Amino acid sequence: MAFDVDGPTGDAMLDGSLRDNLRYFTEGAYGPWRAVPRLLGLLEEYSLVATFFVPTWVVEHWPARCEAILRAGHEIAYHGHRHEVFIDCTPDQQLEIMHRSAAVFRQRLGIGPVGFRTPSGDWSLQTAALLRDFGIVYSSSMRGDDRPYFHPSSDGKPGLVEIPGRWDIDDYTALAYFEDPDFPVGLDRIPDFRAVERNWRAEFEGFHRDGLCWTTIFHPKVSAKPGRLAILRGLFEAIRAHDDVWVARCRDVAQWWLDLHGFSDEVIA
Ligand SMILES: [Zn+2]
C-alpha cells in the first residue's frame, strides 16, 4: 500500500505560477494539513501499514505530519524535492535533487529512506542506475509486471528492485478534478464513489486471486476526504476479508524480493 503526499508541489510550483494561485496552493496543502491525519486514523483502524512518498519541500513545511506518519510505523521515501519532472532533468540535476532531499530527511526527520517513486511518472534511461549508486534499494515508479522485478545491473549485485504501481489504481484517474487548468482534460464530472470502490476492489481481488503484488498510487489530498474515505474503507474491508494477504511497506517487499533471490546479505538498514 502506498500514498504520495505531494501537497502543493508539482508543475505550478516548478513554473512559479503557484505564487499567484492561492486556490491551487490550498488544494495541495489540504493533503498534509488535513487529509493525512484522517488517513492515518483509518489505517490504524484496519492495522494497515503503508509507504508514503513525500517531496522534501512538504517535509520542510509539515514536519509534524511526517513525524506522525513515522510514529505510526509507516515508511517515508523519496519523491523529489518539489515534485520535479525527472525525465526532463539531466542526471546531474536528478542527483542534486536526491542529495538535497537526503539532507532534508536527515535534518528534519533523522531518517535515511531507501525507496523512491518518480514524481513525474517517468524518468530517464540513466535514473535506475543513478538511484542504485546513490544507495536507493527500491523504486515504485515503473510498470511492466504485476509483481516486483530487478532493473538490469552488470556488476553481479542486484539492480534496483522495482515494485510497480500503475495508473489503474491511481486515485487521480478516478477522483481528481481541478479547474484552470482543467484536469483530467475532458473529464468534467466526479464518478459515482461506489463505482470507484468497486473498481479498486476488483483490481485488488484479481491480484489476490493470482497471488501478485498490488501497489497503490493514492494521494491523501484526493481520496482522504470525509466522504471519499468510505471508498478507502470499503477497500480496506475487502483486504481484511482475506486472512492470507501480506500488507507491507514497500521497503519490506523489497527486502523479501532480495531474500527470495539469494541476496539476503543485502539487508536494508
Ligand atoms: Zn506525486
Residues whose N, C-alpha, C, O or C-beta is under 5 A from the ligand:
A	BS01	ZN	D4 D6 P119
